[in-house]
Amino acid sequence: MNKFHDLQSPDNSGTTTNTLPVTGFLRLTQIVGNPKTKPPTPAIIPVCKSSWWDGVNKGIYPQPVKIGARTTAWKVEDIMRLVSKLGEQS
């Protein structure tokens, strides 16, 4: 059983695919990416942090879950639904 879901189809160019666990949580930098990490974290939803939070407040993006006193995350399932919804709109 595959525990990961491919966001991109693999191609023959030797590039890696972005994979997410089927269940669990994602932090904001895992969703919007972080070019400063080594290697850079690719964005699942390519918006800046302030645009993401604005979308959360407007109900465009999923609501976060507090998993600790200073830790906010989003359910992988919610992000995958958002990716599918955005894909249907394009």
Buried (B, 14 or more C-beta within 10 A) or exposed (E): EEEEEEBEEEEEEEEEEBEBEEEEBBBBEBBBBBEEEEEEBBBBBEBEEEBBBEBBEEEEBBEBEEEEEEEEBBBBBBBBEBBEEEEEEE
